[in-house]
Amino acid sequence: MELSAVLTPAPEGGYVAFNPETGTTTQGETVEEALANLREATELYLEEFPLVLTGRPLLTSFRIAKHA
């Protein structure tokens, strides 16, 4: 099963990793560690709450106006 991962730099260092299909979130000091932790967290989540995917998710981005 192929799932999505969104990684963002954490203010204190390292990365926060988020899987939008399940909502699982974790962190790691490196990209590799954050992905490994997300994989483990998501696998544990799916053991309890199986996921039925109806299609491949579409990942995109959008812009908002910058507020002063």
PDB file of N, CA, C and O in Angstrom:
ATOM      1  N   MET A   1       0.854  -1.164   0.000  1.00  0.00           N
ATOM      2  CA  MET A   1       0.000   0.000   0.000  1.00  0.00           C
ATOM      3  C   MET A   1       0.905   1.233   0.000  1.00  0.00           C
ATOM      4  O   MET A   1       1.828   1.337   0.808  1.00  0.00           O
ATOM      5  N   GLU A   2       0.637   2.140  -0.891  1.00  0.00           N
ATOM      6  CA  GLU A   2       1.406   3.380  -0.964  1.00  0.00           C
ATOM      7  C   GLU A   2       0.574   4.507  -0.376  1.00  0.00           C
ATOM      8  O   GLU A   2      -0.555   4.751  -0.802  1.00  0.00           O
ATOM      9  N   LEU A   3       1.150   5.195   0.615  1.00  0.00           N
ATOM     10  CA  LEU A   3       0.466   6.294   1.282  1.00  0.00           C
ATOM     11  C   LEU A   3       1.290   7.568   1.154  1.00  0.00           C
ATOM     12  O   LEU A   3       2.441   7.526   0.721  1.00  0.00           O
ATOM     13  N   SER A   4       0.707   8.688   1.526  1.00  0.00           N
ATOM     14  CA  SER A   4       1.370   9.982   1.423  1.00  0.00           C
ATOM     15  C   SER A   4       2.059  10.355   2.724  1.00  0.00           C
ATOM     16  O   SER A   4       1.651   9.927   3.803  1.00  0.00           O
ATOM     17  N   ALA A   5       3.107  11.156   2.607  1.00  0.00           N
ATOM     18  CA  ALA A   5       3.800  11.712   3.764  1.00  0.00           C
ATOM     19  C   ALA A   5       4.060  13.181   3.506  1.00  0.00           C
ATOM     20  O   ALA A   5       4.553  13.560   2.443  1.00  0.00           O
ATOM     21  N   VAL A   6       3.723  14.010   4.488  1.00  0.00           N
ATOM     22  CA  VAL A   6       4.006  15.435   4.426  1.00  0.00           C
ATOM     23  C   VAL A   6       4.990  15.728   5.548  1.00  0.00           C
ATOM     24  O   VAL A   6       4.680  15.520   6.721  1.00  0.00           O
ATOM     25  N   LEU A   7       6.174  16.210   5.189  1.00  0.00           N
ATOM     26  CA  LEU A   7       7.199  16.527   6.175  1.00  0.00           C
ATOM     27  C   LEU A   7       7.421  18.035   6.211  1.00  0.00           C
ATOM     28  O   LEU A   7       7.561  18.678   5.170  1.00  0.00           O
ATOM     29  N   THR A   8       7.452  18.587   7.414  1.00  0.00           N
ATOM     30  CA  THR A   8       7.734  20.009   7.588  1.00  0.00           C
ATOM     31  C   THR A   8       8.816  20.160   8.641  1.00  0.00           C
ATOM     32  O   THR A   8       8.851  19.399   9.608  1.00  0.00           O
ATOM     33  N   PRO A   9       9.698  21.134   8.466  1.00  0.00           N
ATOM     34  CA  PRO A   9      10.723  21.366   9.483  1.00  0.00           C
ATOM     35  C   PRO A   9      10.074  21.766  10.805  1.00  0.00           C
ATOM     36  O   PRO A   9       9.148  22.577  10.830  1.00  0.00           O
ATOM     37  N   ALA A  10      10.560  21.199  11.893  1.00  0.00           N
ATOM     38  CA  ALA A  10      10.051  21.525  13.224  1.00  0.00           C
ATOM     39  C   ALA A  10      10.813  22.727  13.773  1.00  0.00           C
ATOM     40  O   ALA A  10      12.019  22.833  13.550  1.00  0.00           O
ATOM     41  N   PRO A  11      10.148  23.630  14.480  1.00  0.00           N
ATOM     42  CA  PRO A  11      10.824  24.818  15.017  1.00  0.00           C
ATOM     43  C   PRO A  11      12.026  24.475  15.906  1.00  0.00           C
ATOM     44  O   PRO A  11      13.018  25.204  15.924  1.00  0.00           O
ATOM     45  N   GLU A  12      11.934  23.372  16.636  1.00  0.00           N
ATOM     46  CA  GLU A  12      13.010  22.984  17.554  1.00  0.00           C
ATOM     47  C   GLU A  12      14.082  22.131  16.874  1.00  0.00           C
ATOM     48  O   GLU A  12      15.033  21.694  17.521  1.00  0.00           O
ATOM     49  N   GLY A  13      13.928  21.899  15.590  1.00  0.00           N
ATOM     50  CA  GLY A  13      14.861  21.070  14.831  1.00  0.00           C
ATOM     51  C   GLY A  13      14.205  19.767  14.431  1.00  0.00           C
ATOM     52  O   GLY A  13      13.212  19.357  15.034  1.00  0.00           O
ATOM     53  N   GLY A  14      14.740  19.123  13.438  1.00  0.00           N
ATOM     54  CA  GLY A  14      14.159  17.885  12.942  1.00  0.00           C
ATOM     55  C   GLY A  14      12.950  18.153  12.069  1.00  0.00           C
ATOM     56  O   GLY A  14      12.783  19.245  11.525  1.00  0.00           O
ATOM     57  N   TYR A  15      12.100  17.125  11.945  1.00  0.00           N
ATOM     58  CA  TYR A  15      10.947  17.200  11.049  1.00  0.00           C
ATOM     59  C   TYR A  15       9.708  16.611  11.708  1.00  0.00           C
ATOM     60  O   TYR A  15       9.791  15.665  12.491  1.00  0.00           O
ATOM     61  N   VAL A  16       8.566  17.185  11.377  1.00  0.00           N
ATOM     62  CA  VAL A  16       7.268  16.625  11.737  1.00  0.00           C
ATOM     63  C   VAL A  16       6.766  15.907  10.493  1.00  0.00           C
ATOM     64  O   VAL A  16       6.795  16.465   9.396  1.00  0.00           O
ATOM     65  N   ALA A  17       6.307  14.672  10.660  1.00  0.00           N
ATOM     66  CA  ALA A  17       5.812  13.863   9.542  1.00  0.00           C
ATOM     67  C   ALA A  17       4.331  13.567   9.760  1.00  0.00           C
ATOM     68  O   ALA A  17       3.916  13.186  10.854  1.00  0.00           O
ATOM     69  N   PHE A  18       3.542  13.749   8.702  1.00  0.00           N
ATOM     70  CA  PHE A  18       2.084  13.597   8.768  1.00  0.00           C
ATOM     71  C   PHE A  18       1.609  12.750   7.604  1.00  0.00           C
ATOM     72  O   PHE A  18       2.026  12.951   6.464  1.00  0.00           O
ATOM     73  N   ASN A  19       0.728  11.798   7.901  1.00  0.00           N
ATOM     74  CA  ASN A  19       0.094  10.991   6.864  1.00  0.00           C
ATOM     75  C   ASN A  19      -1.361  11.429   6.749  1.00  0.00           C
ATOM     76  O   ASN A  19      -2.150  11.158   7.655  1.00  0.00           O
ATOM     77  N   PRO A  20      -1.743  12.106   5.648  1.00  0.00           N
ATOM     78  CA  PRO A  20      -3.101  12.629   5.533  1.00  0.00           C
ATOM     79  C   PRO A  20      -4.190  11.566   5.420  1.00  0.00           C
ATOM     80  O   PRO A  20      -5.330  11.821   5.807  1.00  0.00           O
ATOM     81  N   GLU A  21      -3.872  10.393   4.906  1.00  0.00           N
ATOM     82  CA  GLU A  21      -4.904   9.357   4.758  1.00  0.00           C
ATOM     83  C   GLU A  21      -5.382   8.824   6.108  1.00  0.00           C
ATOM     84  O   GLU A  21      -6.548   8.451   6.245  1.00  0.00           O
ATOM     85  N   THR A  22      -4.502   8.784   7.099  1.00  0.00           N
ATOM     86  CA  THR A  22      -4.868   8.233   8.402  1.00  0.00           C
ATOM     87  C   THR A  22      -4.863   9.261   9.516  1.00  0.00           C
ATOM     88  O   THR A  22      -5.474   9.052  10.564  1.00  0.00           O
ATOM     89  N   GLY A  23      -4.176  10.368   9.294  1.00  0.00           N
ATOM     90  CA  GLY A  23      -4.047  11.384  10.332  1.00  0.00           C
ATOM     91  C   GLY A  23      -2.894  11.132  11.289  1.00  0.00           C
ATOM     92  O   GLY A  23      -2.707  11.897  12.235  1.00  0.00           O
ATOM     93  N   THR A  24      -2.119  10.080  11.067  1.00  0.00           N
ATOM     94  CA  THR A  24      -0.998   9.810  11.962  1.00  0.00           C
ATOM     95  C   THR A  24       0.078  10.883  11.800  1.00  0.00           C
ATOM     96  O   THR A  24       0.350  11.358  10.698  1.00  0.00           O
ATOM     97  N   THR A  25       0.673  11.244  12.920  1.00  0.00           N
ATOM     98  CA  THR A  25       1.701  12.279  12.956  1.00  0.00           C
ATOM     99  C   THR A  25       2.805  11.837  13.896  1.00  0.00           C
ATOM    100  O   THR A  25       2.541  11.229  14.933  1.00  0.00           O
ATOM    101  N   THR A  26       4.044  12.142  13.532  1.00  0.00           N
ATOM    102  CA  THR A  26       5.192  11.806  14.365  1.00  0.00           C
ATOM    103  C   THR A  26       6.313  12.770  14.012  1.00  0.00           C
ATOM    104  O   THR A  26       6.089  13.751  13.303  1.00  0.00           O
ATOM    105  N   GLN A  27       7.511  12.499  14.497  1.00  0.00           N
ATOM    106  CA  GLN A  27       8.638  13.375  14.220  1.00  0.00           C
ATOM    107  C   GLN A  27       9.925  12.577  14.181  1.00  0.00           C
ATOM    108  O   GLN A  27       9.963  11.408  14.564  1.00  0.00           O
ATOM    109  N   GLY A  28      10.980  13.227  13.712  1.00  0.00           N
ATOM    110  CA  GLY A  28      12.303  12.609  13.681  1.00  0.00           C
ATOM    111  C   GLY A  28      13.357  13.668  13.469  1.00  0.00           C
ATOM    112  O   GLY A  28      13.064  14.755  12.971  1.00  0.00           O
ATOM    113  N   GLU A  29      14.575  13.361  13.843  1.00  0.00           N
ATOM    114  CA  GLU A  29      15.675  14.315  13.698  1.00  0.00           C
ATOM    115  C   GLU A  29      16.080  14.509  12.241  1.00  0.00           C
ATOM    116  O   GLU A  29      16.549  15.585  11.870  1.00  0.00           O
ATOM    117  N   THR A  30      15.906  13.481  11.413  1.00  0.00           N
ATOM    118  CA  THR A  30      16.241  13.551   9.992  1.00  0.00           C
ATOM    119  C   THR A  30      15.000  13.162   9.183  1.00  0.00           C
ATOM    120  O   THR A  30      14.033  12.627   9.724  1.00  0.00           O
ATOM    121  N   VAL A  31      15.048  13.441   7.879  1.00  0.00           N
ATOM    122  CA  VAL A  31      13.952  13.034   7.002  1.00  0.00           C
ATOM    123  C   VAL A  31      13.766  11.527   7.073  1.00  0.00           C
ATOM    124  O   VAL A  31      12.641  11.038   7.175  1.00  0.00           O
ATOM    125  N   GLU A  32      14.866  10.795   7.019  1.00  0.00           N
ATOM    126  CA  GLU A  32      14.800   9.323   7.047  1.00  0.00           C
ATOM    127  C   GLU A  32      14.177   8.819   8.347  1.00  0.00           C
ATOM    128  O   GLU A  32      13.347   7.911   8.328  1.00  0.00           O
ATOM    129  N   GLU A  33      14.581   9.413   9.485  1.00  0.00           N
ATOM    130  CA  GLU A  33      14.032   8.993  10.773  1.00  0.00           C
ATOM    131  C   GLU A  33      12.559   9.350  10.882  1.00  0.00           C
ATOM    132  O   GLU A  33      11.764   8.558  11.388  1.00  0.00           O
ATOM    133  N   ALA A  34      12.186  10.543  10.407  1.00  0.00           N
ATOM    134  CA  ALA A  34      10.780  10.947  10.453  1.00  0.00           C
ATOM    135  C   ALA A  34       9.915  10.018   9.607  1.00  0.00           C
ATOM    136  O   ALA A  34       8.817   9.648  10.021  1.00  0.00           O
ATOM    137  N   LEU A  35      10.404   9.637   8.419  1.00  0.00           N
ATOM    138  CA  LEU A  35       9.653   8.703   7.571  1.00  0.00           C
ATOM    139  C   LEU A  35       9.555   7.322   8.201  1.00  0.00           C
ATOM    140  O   LEU A  35       8.499   6.690   8.146  1.00  0.00           O
ATOM    141  N   ALA A  36      10.643   6.846   8.798  1.00  0.00           N
ATOM    142  CA  ALA A  36      10.615   5.534   9.459  1.00  0.00           C
ATOM    143  C   ALA A  36       9.623   5.554  10.621  1.00  0.00           C
ATOM    144  O   ALA A  36       8.867   4.601  10.809  1.00  0.00           O
ATOM    145  N   ASN A  37       9.625   6.630  11.393  1.00  0.00           N
ATOM    146  CA  ASN A  37       8.685   6.740  12.518  1.00  0.00           C
ATOM    147  C   ASN A  37       7.245   6.834  12.019  1.00  0.00           C
ATOM    148  O   ASN A  37       6.337   6.267  12.626  1.00  0.00           O
ATOM    149  N   LEU A  38       7.037   7.550  10.911  1.00  0.00           N
ATOM    150  CA  LEU A  38       5.692   7.653  10.352  1.00  0.00           C
ATOM    151  C   LEU A  38       5.216   6.303   9.830  1.00  0.00           C
ATOM    152  O   LEU A  38       4.054   5.939  10.011  1.00  0.00           O
ATOM    153  N   ARG A  39       6.103   5.569   9.191  1.00  0.00           N
ATOM    154  CA  ARG A  39       5.755   4.230   8.697  1.00  0.00           C
ATOM    155  C   ARG A  39       5.300   3.344   9.866  1.00  0.00           C
ATOM    156  O   ARG A  39       4.269   2.676   9.787  1.00  0.00           O
ATOM    157  N   GLU A  40       6.084   3.350  10.947  1.00  0.00           N
ATOM    158  CA  GLU A  40       5.736   2.525  12.108  1.00  0.00           C
ATOM    159  C   GLU A  40       4.417   2.968  12.735  1.00  0.00           C
ATOM    160  O   GLU A  40       3.564   2.134  13.040  1.00  0.00           O
ATOM    161  N   ALA A  41       4.246   4.271  12.929  1.00  0.00           N
ATOM    162  CA  ALA A  41       3.010   4.781  13.532  1.00  0.00           C
ATOM    163  C   ALA A  41       1.796   4.451  12.668  1.00  0.00           C
ATOM    164  O   ALA A  41       0.741   4.084  13.185  1.00  0.00           O
ATOM    165  N   THR A  42       1.947   4.580  11.362  1.00  0.00           N
ATOM    166  CA  THR A  42       0.836   4.311  10.451  1.00  0.00           C
ATOM    167  C   THR A  42       0.508   2.826  10.406  1.00  0.00           C
ATOM    168  O   THR A  42      -0.666   2.457  10.366  1.00  0.00           O
ATOM    169  N   GLU A  43       1.522   1.968  10.411  1.00  0.00           N
ATOM    170  CA  GLU A  43       1.278   0.520  10.445  1.00  0.00           C
ATOM    171  C   GLU A  43       0.519   0.133  11.712  1.00  0.00           C
ATOM    172  O   GLU A  43      -0.412  -0.671  11.653  1.00  0.00           O
ATOM    173  N   LEU A  44       0.910   0.697  12.856  1.00  0.00           N
ATOM    174  CA  LEU A  44       0.211   0.405  14.112  1.00  0.00           C
ATOM    175  C   LEU A  44      -1.226   0.910  14.067  1.00  0.00           C
ATOM    176  O   LEU A  44      -2.140   0.229  14.531  1.00  0.00           O
ATOM    177  N   TYR A  45      -1.424   2.085  13.517  1.00  0.00           N
ATOM    178  CA  TYR A  45      -2.773   2.637  13.383  1.00  0.00           C
ATOM    179  C   TYR A  45      -3.640   1.725  12.520  1.00  0.00           C
ATOM    180  O   TYR A  45      -4.784   1.431  12.867  1.00  0.00           O
ATOM    181  N   LEU A  46      -3.081   1.278  11.384  1.00  0.00           N
ATOM    182  CA  LEU A  46      -3.861   0.459  10.452  1.00  0.00           C
ATOM    183  C   LEU A  46      -4.177  -0.926  10.993  1.00  0.00           C
ATOM    184  O   LEU A  46      -5.142  -1.550  10.552  1.00  0.00           O
ATOM    185  N   GLU A  47      -3.376  -1.424  11.948  1.00  0.00           N
ATOM    186  CA  GLU A  47      -3.713  -2.697  12.599  1.00  0.00           C
ATOM    187  C   GLU A  47      -5.036  -2.578  13.344  1.00  0.00           C
ATOM    188  O   GLU A  47      -5.822  -3.524  13.386  1.00  0.00           O
ATOM    189  N   GLU A  48      -5.273  -1.417  13.928  1.00  0.00           N
ATOM    190  CA  GLU A  48      -6.490  -1.181  14.707  1.00  0.00           C
ATOM    191  C   GLU A  48      -7.642  -0.647  13.856  1.00  0.00           C
ATOM    192  O   GLU A  48      -8.804  -0.984  14.085  1.00  0.00           O
ATOM    193  N   PHE A  49      -7.307   0.184  12.876  1.00  0.00           N
ATOM    194  CA  PHE A  49      -8.324   0.841  12.044  1.00  0.00           C
ATOM    195  C   PHE A  49      -7.982   0.635  10.570  1.00  0.00           C
ATOM    196  O   PHE A  49      -7.358   1.504   9.960  1.00  0.00           O
ATOM    197  N   PRO A  50      -8.376  -0.489   9.989  1.00  0.00           N
ATOM    198  CA  PRO A  50      -8.061  -0.754   8.581  1.00  0.00           C
ATOM    199  C   PRO A  50      -8.580   0.359   7.672  1.00  0.00           C
ATOM    200  O   PRO A  50      -9.638   0.940   7.914  1.00  0.00           O
ATOM    201  N   LEU A  51      -7.821   0.636   6.637  1.00  0.00           N
ATOM    202  CA  LEU A  51      -8.128   1.712   5.704  1.00  0.00           C
ATOM    203  C   LEU A  51      -8.557   1.121   4.375  1.00  0.00           C
ATOM    204  O   LEU A  51      -7.908   0.220   3.845  1.00  0.00           O
ATOM    205  N   VAL A  52      -9.663   1.638   3.838  1.00  0.00           N
ATOM    206  CA  VAL A  52     -10.121   1.224   2.521  1.00  0.00           C
ATOM    207  C   VAL A  52      -9.957   2.428   1.597  1.00  0.00           C
ATOM    208  O   VAL A  52     -10.693   3.409   1.708  1.00  0.00           O
ATOM    209  N   LEU A  53      -8.990   2.349   0.689  1.00  0.00           N
ATOM    210  CA  LEU A  53      -8.755   3.442  -0.242  1.00  0.00           C
ATOM    211  C   LEU A  53      -9.597   3.238  -1.494  1.00  0.00           C
ATOM    212  O   LEU A  53      -9.648   2.140  -2.048  1.00  0.00           O
ATOM    213  N   THR A  54     -10.249   4.292  -1.928  1.00  0.00           N
ATOM    214  CA  THR A  54     -11.083   4.207  -3.129  1.00  0.00           C
ATOM    215  C   THR A  54     -10.370   4.755  -4.353  1.00  0.00           C
ATOM    216  O   THR A  54     -10.911   4.700  -5.457  1.00  0.00           O
ATOM    217  N   GLY A  55      -9.201   5.266  -4.182  1.00  0.00           N
ATOM    218  CA  GLY A  55      -8.422   5.812  -5.291  1.00  0.00           C
ATOM    219  C   GLY A  55      -7.185   6.493  -4.759  1.00  0.00           C
ATOM    220  O   GLY A  55      -7.030   6.671  -3.550  1.00  0.00           O
ATOM    221  N   ARG A  56      -6.318   6.866  -5.651  1.00  0.00           N
ATOM    222  CA  ARG A  56      -5.076   7.533  -5.264  1.00  0.00           C
ATOM    223  C   ARG A  56      -5.382   8.982  -4.902  1.00  0.00           C
ATOM    224  O   ARG A  56      -6.064   9.674  -5.659  1.00  0.00           O
ATOM    225  N   PRO A  57      -4.880   9.459  -3.738  1.00  0.00           N
ATOM    226  CA  PRO A  57      -5.155  10.844  -3.355  1.00  0.00           C
ATOM    227  C   PRO A  57      -4.439  11.823  -4.278  1.00  0.00           C
ATOM    228  O   PRO A  57      -3.400  11.505  -4.856  1.00  0.00           O
ATOM    229  N   LEU A  58      -4.998  12.992  -4.403  1.00  0.00           N
ATOM    230  CA  LEU A  58      -4.399  14.066  -5.184  1.00  0.00           C
ATOM    231  C   LEU A  58      -3.755  15.037  -4.213  1.00  0.00           C
ATOM    232  O   LEU A  58      -4.434  15.613  -3.363  1.00  0.00           O
ATOM    233  N   LEU A  59      -2.453  15.223  -4.334  1.00  0.00           N
ATOM    234  CA  LEU A  59      -1.731  16.163  -3.484  1.00  0.00           C
ATOM    235  C   LEU A  59      -1.409  17.399  -4.308  1.00  0.00           C
ATOM    236  O   LEU A  59      -0.795  17.299  -5.370  1.00  0.00           O
ATOM    237  N   THR A  60      -1.820  18.557  -3.824  1.00  0.00           N
ATOM    238  CA  THR A  60      -1.574  19.805  -4.521  1.00  0.00           C
ATOM    239  C   THR A  60      -1.276  20.886  -3.490  1.00  0.00           C
ATOM    240  O   THR A  60      -1.179  20.597  -2.298  1.00  0.00           O
ATOM    241  N   SER A  61      -1.136  22.090  -3.928  1.00  0.00           N
ATOM    242  CA  SER A  61      -0.903  23.215  -3.014  1.00  0.00           C
ATOM    243  C   SER A  61      -1.714  24.407  -3.482  1.00  0.00           C
ATOM    244  O   SER A  61      -2.215  24.426  -4.606  1.00  0.00           O
ATOM    245  N   PHE A  62      -1.841  25.400  -2.619  1.00  0.00           N
ATOM    246  CA  PHE A  62      -2.559  26.616  -2.977  1.00  0.00           C
ATOM    247  C   PHE A  62      -1.933  27.780  -2.222  1.00  0.00           C
ATOM    248  O   PHE A  62      -1.234  27.584  -1.228  1.00  0.00           O
ATOM    249  N   ARG A  63      -2.188  28.986  -2.699  1.00  0.00           N
ATOM    250  CA  ARG A  63      -1.650  30.197  -2.076  1.00  0.00           C
ATOM    251  C   ARG A  63      -2.783  31.009  -1.446  1.00  0.00           C
ATOM    252  O   ARG A  63      -3.923  30.996  -1.909  1.00  0.00           O
ATOM    253  N   ILE A  64      -2.426  31.704  -0.386  1.00  0.00           N
ATOM    254  CA  ILE A  64      -3.358  32.653   0.222  1.00  0.00           C
ATOM    255  C   ILE A  64      -2.671  34.009   0.262  1.00  0.00           C
ATOM    256  O   ILE A  64      -1.447  34.102   0.170  1.00  0.00           O
ATOM    257  N   ALA A  65      -3.471  35.057   0.401  1.00  0.00           N
ATOM    258  CA  ALA A  65      -2.905  36.392   0.484  1.00  0.00           C
ATOM    259  C   ALA A  65      -2.112  36.541   1.770  1.00  0.00           C
ATOM    260  O   ALA A  65      -2.513  36.039   2.820  1.00  0.00           O
ATOM    261  N   LYS A  66      -0.996  37.228   1.683  1.00  0.00           N
ATOM    262  CA  LYS A  66      -0.157  37.445   2.858  1.00  0.00           C
ATOM    263  C   LYS A  66      -0.775  38.578   3.676  1.00  0.00           C
ATOM    264  O   LYS A  66      -1.069  39.650   3.146  1.00  0.00           O
ATOM    265  N   HIS A  67      -0.968  38.330   4.977  1.00  0.00           N
ATOM    266  CA  HIS A  67      -1.538  39.342   5.874  1.00  0.00           C
ATOM    267  C   HIS A  67      -0.424  40.095   6.557  1.00  0.00           C
ATOM    268  O   HIS A  67       0.594  39.515   6.933  1.00  0.00           O
ATOM    269  N   ALA A  68      -0.619  41.381   6.715  1.00  0.00           N
ATOM    270  CA  ALA A  68       0.397  42.234   7.338  1.00  0.00           C
ATOM    271  C   ALA A  68       0.411  42.106   8.827  1.00  0.00           C
ATOM    272  O   ALA A  68       1.211  42.761   9.496  1.00  0.00           O
TER     273      ALA A  68
END
